[in-house]
Structures are given as C-alpha cells and as structure tokens.
Amino acid sequence: MERSDMVISGFGGQGVLFVGFLLAYAGMLEGNYVCWIPSYGVEMRGGTAHCFVTIANKEVSSPIVDRPSVVMVFNNPSLEKFETAVTPGGHLFINSSLVDIEPKRSDLIVHRIPASDYANELGNSKVANIILLGALIQATEVVSIDNIYLALQEILPEKKKKMLPLNYEALKFGMSNLV
C-alpha cells in the first residue's frame, strides 16, 4: 500500500471519529505514516461529524484529504457531501440501514451494508461502525485485521474493555457480509 486517503462521516454519536482513529492507530502499528483529522459540529452527539484519515508508506505532506479513495457514510447528508470527492474507482461504503438515497456516480465501487440492522442482530446498535469497518478492511486491505484487534485492545478505555468480544464479532461480521 502506497497511500490511502479516507473520509468517514455521519452524525455525532455514530462512532465515525472512533473508527477513523482506530484505522490510523492500526496503520501506525503497521509502521506506516498516518494522519487523523477529526471534525464535528456544535453538538457532539447528533451533530455532523467526519474525519479524514491518511495511511501511507511515506511521510504525509498534508493532512488535507481532497480526493479520498475510500469514503464511509452513515447518513444521507454525508453521502451528499462526500460522494463527489471520491476518486474514480474508489470505494464508497454506505450504512444502508440509515442511508435511503442512491449514489449518483457510476464510477465507484459501492458497498451497501445494513450495518445498523446487523448491529441490532448482534444485540448492540453501537457496533454498526465496527461492522462497516470490517467490510472496509475486507475490501481494501488498508490495514490488517490483527492490527485492528491490537488497536482496539490498546485504545479502548478500561471501562469499555468488556466490549472487546462484541467488537471482534462485529468486525468479523462486517468482513463476512461485504457486498
């Protein structure tokens, strides 16, 4: 992998910033150069949130992601905002449980995954972001699943470590349900 520029976007509280940080941390564990830039609206929970992630084998000269090769969206406004930025042939991951509009472009690899529905099947709606992350890893191989597991172990606060088995299950679920 030379360089992967990504945007992850949704409403605050959907775990978009966490997924971006997790990707960057896993990339760092693999010895890559990484950049993670979070951005969120006035309200933390319920406002808009997105982050830019770059993982590269060379130094990252700018943290700005203008033309991502990967975009993950959790709501309609995020799809409308970032679809046009994806490079032709890039990956667009859509939480189809919550996004009810279709992408307009035909030059993208579109993955529609009902991540919120799957998360409810697993018993916790909060792992929808991890399910979509599993699909992203399966499709792009931007980082290894082993380093995502290690990153989860290292960055989850102690009080949330009990969620590790569910997060592992959600990752595997996303990887096996890539469409």
Order of alpha helices (4+ residues) and beta strands (2+ residues): beta-alpha-beta-beta-beta-alpha-beta-beta-alpha-alpha-alpha-alpha
